[in-house]
Amino acid sequence: MTWMLDAHTLPLIFAGLMGAAILLYVVLDGYDLGVGILMANADRAERDVMVSTIGPFWDANETWLVLGIGLLLVAYPAAHGMVLQALYLPVALMLLGLTLRGVAFEFRVKAQEDYHLWWDRAFAGSLLASVTQGYMLGAYIVGFSGGWLGHAFAFLAGGGLAAAYAFVGATWLVAKTEGDLQKRAVLWARRTLWLTLAGMIAVSIATPLLSPRIFERWFAFPNIIGLAPIPLMTGALFLGLWVFLKRMPRADHSLDLVPFMGAASLFVLGFLGLAYSFYPYVVPERLTIWQAVSAPESLMIILIGALFVLPFIAAYTAFSYYVFRGKATELRYD
């Protein structure tokens, strides 16, 4: 069929689509999971404001997770089976955490006054979802090798990702709130910034040490010269964010969005580093994107559907952020 793309190009396209969906999920749902984690440190009035900063967005943000997993299933079914088999328990715990977080939005409003605090505590599902996602990332990096060292690193990655989500959540609160809550958000961002740095350093060191192939890709000459901007830009961003946050909050609120954009940039740089490290493998050292891919005919049909649906997802996401731009207002349900 002359209208079909070749069998080499299609897997690359789907890898790009899946990677973009995962990156968008990590940034967008990452900040609202982070806000959920930080709610444990807030009083009732502050929690109301914090919920109002993420209420219009959290459900739509999860669309990117569904899209990423769906693309893995339909485009790389062999890899999907291997990944799910290795991560069945953390995936189940992640879904439990996301469910708890989801029902907390509804029941904290409809429950009697005596039970409000209990449903606010259900936002701890954000922490469970964050830790399990980080655990899955750590397990992926070590190639699902198991053993106490592999599990220890996976739990370390879980803590690191939870800290990174708390950091990006704090920067989102800096952008969307004002007054005392914004001051507290700046303090939370300063504290979690260093935990995020520690997590990124741990992953950056472990990844090349665990794989001679990845070590060669990063440190062989001239690769090391061409790739140097990624760690240099990451370090500069961390330093810039630390200096900038020390001067926050600003009375005019003119640059309140800058810390969030910086945090999102850190996620992008970290993702690019991981993507370069593991390409072309979809399951580390086991299956490449060409070995795990579905039939070209199936991929072409799915691609047509994806190209039709994706503009609508992007459009309603952008529209929701446009409508609810600016500072969060009082939380009301009438």
C-alpha positions in Angstrom: 0.0 0.0 0.0 1.7 3.1 -1.2 0.2 5.4 1.4 1.8 3.5 4.3 4.9 4.6 6.0 7.8 2.1 6.1 8.4 -0.4 8.9 11.4 1.5 10.2 9.7 4.9 10.5 6.5 3.9 12.2 8.1 2.6 15.4 10.0 5.9 15.6 6.9 7.9 15.3 5.1 5.9 18.0 8.1 6.1 20.3 8.0 9.9 19.9 4.3 10.0 20.6 4.5 7.8 23.6 7.5 9.7 25.0 5.7 13.0 24.5 2.6 11.7 26.3 4.7 10.5 29.2 6.6 13.7 29.5 3.4 15.8 29.5 1.9 13.5 32.1 4.9 13.8 34.4 4.9 17.6 34.2 1.2 18.2 34.3 -0.1 15.5 36.6 3.2 15.8 38.5 2.4 19.3 39.8 -1.1 18.3 41.0 0.2 15.2 42.6 2.8 17.4 44.3 0.1 19.8 45.5 -1.7 16.7 47.0 1.5 15.7 48.8 2.0 19.2 50.2 -1.6 19.3 51.6 -0.5 17.4 54.6 1.4 20.5 55.7 -1.6 22.9 55.3 -4.6 23.9 57.4 -8.2 23.6 56.2 -8.4 27.1 54.6 -5.1 26.5 52.8 -6.2 23.1 51.6 -9.3 24.7 50.1 -7.1 27.1 48.1 -4.7 24.4 47.1 -7.6 22.3 45.8 -8.8 25.2 43.8 -5.4 25.6 42.1 -5.6 22.1 40.7 -9.3 21.3 40.6 -9.9 22.5 37.0 -6.9 20.5 35.6 -6.2 17.3 37.5 -8.6 15.1 35.6 -7.6 16.2 32.2 -3.9 15.9 33.2 -4.4 12.2 33.7 -5.4 11.9 30.0 -1.7 11.8 29.1 -1.1 8.8 31.3 -3.9 6.9 29.6 -2.6 7.9 26.2 1.0 6.9 27.0 0.0 3.5 28.3 -2.5 3.0 25.5 0.2 3.6 22.9 2.5 1.2 24.7 -0.2 -1.5 24.5 -1.2 -1.0 20.9 2.2 -0.2 19.4 4.5 -2.4 21.4 2.4 -5.2 22.8 5.4 -7.5 23.5 7.0 -4.8 25.6 3.7 -4.0 27.4 3.4 -7.6 28.5 7.0 -7.7 29.8 6.7 -4.3 31.6 3.3 -5.1 33.2 4.5 -8.5 34.3 7.5 -7.0 36.1 5.6 -4.0 37.6 2.1 -5.5 38.3 2.1 -4.7 42.1 3.4 -1.1 41.8 1.0 -0.4 38.9 -1.9 -1.7 41.1 -0.7 0.5 44.0 -0.4 3.5 41.7 -4.0 3.1 40.5 -5.1 2.8 44.1 -3.3 6.0 44.9 -4.8 7.8 41.9 -8.3 6.5 42.8 -7.9 7.8 46.4 -6.8 11.2 45.1 -9.7 11.3 42.7 -12.5 10.4 45.2 -11.0 12.9 47.7 -11.9 15.7 45.4 -15.6 14.7 45.4 -16.1 13.4 48.9 -14.3 16.3 50.8 -17.2 18.5 49.6 -20.1 16.1 50.0 -19.1 14.5 53.3 -20.4 15.8 56.7 -18.2 18.3 58.4 -16.9 15.7 60.9 -15.4 13.7 58.0 -13.8 16.5 55.9 -10.4 15.9 57.5 -10.6 12.2 56.6 -11.2 12.9 52.9 -8.4 15.6 53.0 -6.2 12.8 54.3 -7.2 10.7 51.3 -5.0 13.1 49.2 -2.2 10.9 50.6 -3.0 8.9 47.5 -0.9 11.5 45.7 2.1 10.4 47.7 1.4 6.7 47.0 1.0 7.3 43.3 4.2 9.4 43.2 6.4 6.9 45.0 5.1 3.9 43.0 5.7 5.8 39.7 9.3 6.6 40.9 9.7 2.9 41.9 8.7 1.9 38.4 11.2 4.3 36.9 13.9 2.9 39.1 13.0 -0.7 38.3 13.0 0.2 34.6 16.5 1.8 34.9 18.0 -1.4 36.5 16.3 -3.5 33.8 13.8 -5.2 36.2 16.8 -7.1 37.5 15.3 -7.6 41.0 17.6 -8.4 44.0 17.9 -6.3 47.1 20.1 -3.7 45.3 17.7 -3.3 42.5 14.7 -2.9 44.8 16.7 -0.4 47.0 17.5 1.7 44.0 13.9 1.6 42.9 12.6 2.8 46.3 15.3 5.5 46.2 14.0 6.6 42.8 10.4 6.5 44.3 11.4 9.0 47.0 13.3 11.1 44.5 10.3 11.4 42.1 7.9 12.2 45.0 10.3 15.0 46.0 10.4 16.2 42.4 6.6 16.2 42.2 6.4 18.1 45.5 8.9 20.6 44.1 6.9 21.2 40.9 3.7 21.3 42.9 5.2 24.0 45.2 6.2 26.1 42.2 2.7 25.7 40.8 1.3 27.1 44.1 3.8 30.0 43.9 2.3 30.8 40.5 -1.4 30.3 41.5 -1.6 31.7 45.0 -0.7 34.8 47.0 -0.3 35.9 50.6 0.8 33.6 53.4 0.2 30.4 51.3 2.4 31.7 48.6 5.2 32.4 51.1 4.8 28.8 52.4 4.9 27.5 48.9 8.2 29.3 48.3 9.6 27.7 51.4 8.4 24.2 50.3 10.0 24.8 46.9 13.3 25.7 48.4 13.4 22.6 50.5 12.3 20.1 47.8 14.6 21.6 45.2 17.6 20.0 46.9 15.8 16.7 47.3 15.0 16.8 43.6 18.7 17.5 42.8 19.8 14.6 44.9 17.3 12.3 43.1 18.5 13.4 39.6 22.1 13.0 40.6 21.4 9.4 41.9 19.7 8.5 38.6 22.3 10.1 36.5 25.1 8.2 38.2 23.4 4.8 38.4 22.2 4.7 34.8 25.6 4.6 33.0 27.1 2.5 35.8 24.5 -0.2 35.3 24.9 -0.5 31.6 28.3 -0.5 29.7 26.3 0.4 26.6 24.9 3.6 28.2 28.2 4.5 29.7 29.8 4.3 26.2 27.0 6.4 24.7 27.6 9.2 27.2 31.3 9.2 27.9 32.9 8.1 24.6 34.5 10.9 22.6 33.1 13.0 20.9 29.7 12.1 22.5 30.8 13.6 25.8 31.3 17.0 24.1 28.0 17.0 22.3 26.0 15.9 25.3 27.7 18.2 27.8 25.0 20.9 27.4 22.4 18.6 29.1 24.1 18.3 32.5 25.4 21.9 32.3 22.0 23.3 31.6 20.5 21.2 34.3 23.0 22.4 36.9 22.5 26.0 35.7 18.8 25.6 36.1 19.1 24.3 39.7 21.4 27.2 40.6 19.1 29.7 38.9 16.0 28.4 40.6 17.7 28.5 44.0 18.8 32.1 43.5 15.4 33.1 42.1 13.4 31.4 44.9 15.5 33.2 47.5 14.0 36.5 46.1 10.4 35.2 46.1 7.7 36.1 46.6 7.6 39.4 44.6 5.1 42.1 45.5 4.0 42.7 41.9 3.6 38.9 41.2 5.0 39.6 37.7 7.4 36.6 37.6 5.4 34.1 39.7 5.3 31.6 36.8 9.1 31.5 36.4 9.8 28.8 39.0 7.2 26.5 37.5 8.6 27.0 34.0 12.1 26.3 35.4 10.8 23.1 37.2 9.2 21.9 34.0 12.4 22.5 32.1 14.3 20.3 34.6 11.8 17.5 33.9 12.3 18.0 30.1 16.1 17.8 30.4 15.9 14.8 32.7 13.6 13.1 30.2 15.9 13.8 27.3 18.8 12.3 29.1 16.9 9.1 29.9 15.5 8.9 26.4 19.0 9.2 24.9 20.3 6.6 27.3 17.8 3.9 26.6 17.1 4.5 22.9 16.4 2.3 20.9 15.3 -0.1 23.7 11.7 0.0 24.9 12.6 -2.7 27.5 16.2 -2.1 28.6 18.7 -4.4 26.9 15.9 -6.8 25.9 13.6 -5.4 23.2 14.1 -2.5 20.8 11.3 -0.5 19.4 11.5 -2.5 16.2 11.5 -5.9 17.9 8.5 -5.1 20.0 6.4 -3.3 17.5 3.0 -4.3 16.1 2.3 -5.0 12.4 2.8 -1.9 10.1 -0.8 -2.2 8.9 -2.2 -1.9 12.5 0.2 0.9 13.3 -0.9 2.9 10.3 -4.6 2.7 11.3 -3.8 3.6 14.9 -1.6 6.5 13.7 -4.5 8.0 11.7 -6.7 7.8 14.8 -4.1 9.3 17.0 -3.5 12.2 14.6 -7.3 12.8 14.7 -7.6 12.7 18.5 -4.4 14.4 19.6 -5.4 17.9 18.4 -8.6 17.7 20.4 -6.8 16.7 23.5 -4.2 19.4 23.1 -7.0 22.0 22.3 -9.2 21.3 25.3 -6.1 21.2 27.6 -4.9 24.6 26.3 -8.4 26.0 26.6 -8.8 24.9 30.2 -5.5 26.5 31.1 -6.5 29.7 29.3 -9.9 29.9 31.1 -8.5 29.3 34.5 -5.3 31.4 34.1 -4.2 33.8 36.8 -4.4 33.4 40.6 -6.8 30.9 42.1 -9.9 32.3 43.6 -12.0 31.2 46.6 -13.1 27.5 46.4 -16.9 27.4 45.8 -19.2 24.6 44.7 -22.5 26.4 44.3 
